[in-house]
Amino acid sequence: MDDSTQPSSPDRLEATLTDTPTEVATWLEGVERDDAETRKTALRALRGVTETQPTALEPVLAPLSAFLTDEERSIRLTTAKLFVTVAEADPDAVSSVVSPLADRLADADEFYYVRARSAEALGYAALARPEDVASPAVLADLRIGLSFDEPEVREKLAKALEYVALGDQDRLNDHVGALTEHLTDSNELVRYHLCTALVAVGCGDPNALSERVDALVDRLDDENQYVRGRAVEALGLLARSGADVSIPDVRSAAEDDAEQFLLERIRFATDGSDDGSGATVPEGIGTVESIRERTDEIVHEIIAPDGDGCPHCGCARPEPGPPMCPRCGGPR
């Protein structure tokens, strides 16, 4: 693809991707050797495509993965974000680039936002192909990072672990103890994702949670009602399995203004007994399908700005502060 036919706009590029993806792949391989500004221009064009047709990039993901090791940090970050967009739309699409994403996650010297986005893309991929993603090395990188990384990275690591469990409920059975050690994380999204991962594990084998009841019970007074709800749901799975463990009265998790999400899980855990509402136990709670259906919606509710947060992700931002959100990179 010479300069005269180079796709210079998202519309042109999208058409070329659809008709002749091999040409775009060849173009990308040439761009990789160009100057930084040309590389950035190419990635901006690709990002424009993902806004309307994220899965259109699937044919060129392999040559695009070369930009994950670009010398420019901003280019590596933009590339990782592109992979997240594609993976969110089609988790199966990024299976061909699991290895370079895992390399970015494992690189302790990498910019932490690049590591976070790489972990996020791997998490989406695990929904479709957990056997390709959740190797012992990747799981170790995800778990170890929960102890040492920046809060924004820990969110993505915990989210990736949640999606691993949603993709294969048995994959984290041997890691339950390690996950519960981080249920007191200061970041509520980390706590939510890890509690949700434990519920997913319990959907496959409730007894895998039996030795970590105390950690789940401690979450019954979590400040976030969704974390409390998932802890109740996990305990409910144990109670319904007939496990020989002592489970306290989870109704203590409810406050006077308890939301429906929490109340439904309390009814599930207590089998609807003695709550005075006469409501039946909702269907679907305690299943992987219900978690996959609602977890993104719940995350959006958790991060919804309270008036002074980022309008894109809800992250609290000091005044004065940087022009971009420290969590998602969105403009102020």
C-alpha positions in Angstrom: 0.0 0.0 0.0 1.8 3.1 -1.2 1.3 6.7 0.1 -1.4 7.4 -2.5 -3.6 4.5 -1.3 -2.8 4.7 2.4 -6.0 4.9 4.4 -5.9 8.4 5.8 -9.3 8.4 7.5 -11.3 6.0 9.7 -13.9 5.7 7.0 -11.4 4.8 4.4 -9.5 2.5 6.7 -12.7 0.7 7.8 -13.6 0.0 4.1 -10.1 -1.3 3.4 -10.2 -3.5 6.5 -13.5 -5.0 5.2 -12.4 -5.5 1.6 -8.7 -6.1 1.8 -7.4 -6.6 5.3 -4.1 -8.0 4.0 -3.3 -4.6 2.6 -3.9 -3.0 6.0 -1.7 -5.6 7.7 1.1 -4.8 5.2 0.6 -1.1 5.8 0.9 -1.6 9.6 4.1 -3.5 9.2 5.5 -0.5 7.3 4.2 2.0 9.8 6.0 0.2 12.5 9.3 1.3 11.0 8.1 5.0 10.5 8.6 7.9 12.8 6.6 8.3 16.1 4.2 10.8 14.7 3.3 8.6 11.8 2.8 5.7 14.2 0.5 7.8 16.3 -1.5 8.9 13.3 -2.0 5.3 12.2 -3.2 4.3 15.7 -5.6 7.3 15.8 -7.1 6.1 12.5 -7.5 2.6 13.9 -9.0 4.0 17.1 -11.6 5.8 14.9 -12.6 2.5 13.4 -13.1 0.9 16.8 -15.6 3.5 17.8 -18.0 2.3 15.2 -16.8 -1.2 14.3 -14.5 -2.7 17.0 -14.4 -6.2 15.6 -13.2 -4.9 12.2 -9.6 -4.9 13.6 -9.6 -8.7 14.1 -7.8 -9.5 10.8 -4.9 -7.2 11.7 -4.4 -7.9 15.4 -1.2 -9.9 14.9 0.7 -7.0 13.1 -0.9 -4.5 15.5 0.5 -6.4 18.5 4.0 -5.2 17.4 3.0 -1.8 18.7 2.7 -3.2 22.3 6.5 -3.0 22.4 6.9 0.4 20.8 9.5 2.7 22.3 6.8 5.4 22.8 4.7 4.8 26.0 1.7 6.5 24.6 1.7 4.2 21.5 1.9 1.1 23.7 -1.0 2.4 25.8 -3.2 3.3 22.8 -2.5 -0.2 21.4 -3.5 -1.9 24.6 -6.7 0.1 24.7 -7.5 -0.9 21.2 -7.2 -4.5 22.2 -9.5 -3.9 25.2 -12.1 -2.4 22.8 -11.9 -5.4 20.5 -11.9 -7.9 23.3 -14.9 -6.4 25.0 -16.9 -6.6 21.7 -15.7 -10.1 20.9 -13.7 -11.9 23.6 -12.8 -14.6 21.2 -11.2 -12.2 18.7 -8.0 -11.5 20.7 -7.1 -15.1 21.3 -4.3 -14.7 18.7 -2.5 -12.0 20.7 -2.8 -13.5 24.2 1.0 -14.0 24.4 2.1 -10.4 23.6 -0.6 -9.1 26.1 0.7 -11.5 28.7 4.2 -10.3 28.1 3.1 -6.7 28.8 1.4 -7.8 32.0 4.5 -9.6 33.2 6.9 -6.7 32.5 7.4 -5.1 35.9 9.1 -2.1 34.2 6.1 -1.4 31.9 4.0 1.7 32.4 1.3 0.7 34.9 -1.6 1.8 32.7 -0.3 -0.4 29.8 -0.1 -3.3 32.2 -3.7 -2.5 33.4 -5.1 -2.4 29.9 -3.3 -5.6 29.0 -4.7 -7.4 32.0 -8.2 -6.1 31.1 -7.9 -7.4 27.5 -6.7 -10.8 28.8 -9.7 -10.9 31.1 -12.2 -10.4 28.3 -10.3 -13.1 26.3 -10.7 -15.5 29.3 -14.4 -15.3 29.0 -14.2 -17.1 25.7 -11.0 -19.1 26.0 -9.9 -19.5 29.6 -7.6 -22.4 28.7 -5.6 -20.1 26.4 -5.3 -17.2 28.9 -5.3 -18.6 32.4 -1.9 -20.2 32.4 -0.1 -20.6 35.8 2.2 -17.8 34.8 -0.6 -15.4 33.9 -2.6 -16.2 37.0 0.5 -15.7 39.1 1.1 -12.2 37.5 -2.5 -11.3 38.2 -2.4 -12.5 41.8 1.0 -11.0 42.7 0.0 -7.6 41.2 -2.9 -7.4 43.7 -0.3 -6.9 46.4 2.0 -4.4 44.8 0.4 -2.5 42.0 -1.3 0.9 41.7 -5.0 1.0 42.6 -6.0 1.5 38.9 -4.0 -1.6 38.0 -5.4 -3.7 40.8 -8.9 -2.9 39.5 -8.0 -4.4 36.1 -6.2 -7.4 37.6 -9.1 -8.2 39.8 -11.5 -7.8 36.9 -9.4 -10.2 34.8 -9.5 -12.7 37.6 -13.2 -12.4 37.8 -13.5 -13.0 34.1 -11.2 -16.0 34.3 -13.6 -17.5 36.9 -16.6 -16.7 34.7 -15.0 -18.4 31.8 -14.0 -21.5 33.8 -15.5 -21.9 37.3 -12.8 -24.4 38.3 -9.8 -22.5 37.1 -9.4 -20.5 40.4 -10.3 -23.2 42.9 -6.7 -23.4 44.1 -6.5 -19.7 44.4 -9.4 -18.9 46.6 -7.2 -18.4 49.6 -5.0 -15.9 47.8 -8.1 -14.0 46.5 -9.7 -13.6 49.9 -6.5 -12.0 51.3 -7.4 -9.0 49.2 -11.0 -8.6 50.1 -10.0 -5.7 52.3 -8.4 -3.7 49.5 -9.1 0.0 49.8 -10.4 0.1 46.2 -14.1 -0.9 46.2 -13.9 -2.2 42.6 -11.1 -4.6 43.6 -13.3 -5.9 46.4 -16.3 -6.2 44.1 -14.5 -8.0 41.3 -12.8 -10.4 43.7 -16.1 -11.2 45.6 -17.7 -11.8 42.2 -14.9 -14.1 41.2 -15.5 -16.1 44.4 -19.2 -16.3 43.6 -18.3 -17.7 40.2 -16.0 -20.2 41.8 -18.8 -21.2 44.2 -21.2 -21.7 41.2 -18.9 -24.5 40.1 -18.0 -25.9 43.5 -19.4 -24.2 46.6 -17.1 -26.3 48.9 -14.1 -24.5 47.4 -15.2 -21.5 49.5 -15.8 -23.5 52.7 -12.5 -22.6 54.4 -12.8 -18.9 53.7 -16.2 -18.2 55.3 -14.7 -15.7 57.7 -13.3 -13.5 55.0 -16.7 -13.5 53.3 -18.5 -12.8 56.6 -16.2 -9.8 57.1 -17.6 -8.3 53.8 -21.1 -8.3 55.2 -20.4 -4.8 56.6 -18.6 -3.5 53.6 -19.4 0.1 52.7 -20.5 -0.9 49.2 -23.8 -2.7 48.9 -22.7 -4.6 45.8 -19.7 -6.1 47.6 -22.0 -7.0 50.5 -24.4 -8.5 48.0 -21.8 -10.7 46.3 -20.5 -11.9 49.7 -24.0 -12.8 50.7 -24.5 -14.6 47.4 -21.3 -16.6 48.0 -22.4 -17.6 51.5 -25.8 -18.5 50.1 -24.2 -20.9 47.6 -22.4 -22.6 50.6 -25.6 -22.7 52.7 -27.6 -24.2 49.8 -24.9 -26.8 49.1 -25.3 -28.3 52.6 -21.7 -27.7 53.4 -20.7 -28.5 57.0 -19.7 -24.9 57.9 -21.2 -22.3 60.2 -22.8 -19.5 58.3 -24.1 -16.5 60.2 -27.4 -14.7 59.6 -26.6 -12.7 56.5 -29.6 -10.4 57.1 -27.2 -8.3 59.1 -25.8 -7.1 55.8 -29.0 -5.2 55.0 -29.4 -1.5 56.0 -32.6 0.4 56.3 -32.1 1.7 52.8 -30.7 -1.6 51.3 -30.9 -1.7 47.6 -32.8 -4.4 45.6 -29.5 -6.1 44.5 -28.6 -6.8 48.2 -32.1 -7.7 49.3 -32.5 -10.3 46.5 -29.3 -12.0 47.5 -30.3 -12.1 51.2 -33.5 -13.8 50.1 -31.5 -16.2 48.1 -29.1 -17.0 51.0 -32.0 -17.4 53.5 -34.3 -19.1 51.0 -36.7 -16.2 51.6 -37.4 -17.1 55.2 -38.6 -14.7 57.8 -37.8 -11.4 55.9 -41.4 -10.2 56.3 -41.7 -9.1 52.7 -43.5 -12.1 51.3 -41.3 -11.9 48.2 -40.1 -15.0 46.5 -36.5 -15.9 45.9 -35.5 -14.4 42.5 -34.5 -16.8 39.8 -31.0 -16.8 38.4 -29.1 -15.6 41.5 -26.1 -17.9 42.2 -25.5 -18.6 38.5 -22.7 -17.7 36.2 -25.2 -16.5 33.6 -26.7 -13.9 35.9 -23.2 -12.6 36.9 -22.1 -12.2 33.3 -25.4 -10.5 32.4 -25.2 -7.8 35.1 -21.6 -7.3 36.2 -20.7 -4.5 33.7 -23.9 -2.7 34.6 -23.0 -3.0 38.3 -19.5 -1.6 37.7 -21.0 1.4 35.9 -23.2 2.0 38.9 -20.3 1.7 41.4 -18.2 4.2 39.4 -21.0 6.6 38.6 -19.7 10.1 39.4 -21.1 11.8 42.6 -20.8 15.3 41.2 -17.0 15.9 41.2 -15.8 12.6 39.6 -14.7 11.8 36.1 -17.7 11.9 33.8 -16.3 8.9 31.9 -15.4 6.4 34.8 -16.4 8.2 38.0 -12.9 8.4 39.4 -12.5 11.1 42.0 -10.3 14.0 40.7 -8.7 16.7 42.8 -9.0 20.3 42.0 -6.8 21.5 40.5 -5.6 18.4 38.7 -4.2 16.9 35.6 -6.1 17.4 32.3 -6.8 13.7 32.0 -8.4 11.3 34.4 -5.8 9.1 36.1 -8.0 6.0 35.8 -9.3 6.1 32.2 -7.4 8.8 30.5 -10.5 10.7 29.6 -10.5 14.5 29.3 -11.7 16.7 32.2 
